[in-house]
Amino acid sequence: GLRALGLTMPEGATANFGVSAGDATNMRRIHEALKARGIMLPYVAAYSGIPAEGLLRFAVFANHTAAQLDHLVAELRTLL
């Protein structure tokens, strides 16, 4: 679903990954909008090895349902 939104994803299966979505201002906006909607998708501004503009950090757990993940993608679609 994230690739369909035009986001560049890491290759392979991983539960924790970062995605860039424009500049820092845009990613902060996305983070705050999702947080207001009850979805926690952290914006990481600085960390070793990440782009200068930062990234949105996804962490998918076994107890996340398909419906929750679909909801996240749908909400992101409205914000990107």
Buried (B, 14 or more C-beta within 10 A) or exposed (E): EBEEBEBEEEEEEEEEBBBBBEEBEBBBBBBEBBEEEEBEBBBEEEEEEBEEBBBBBBEEEEEEEEEEBEBBBEBBEEBE
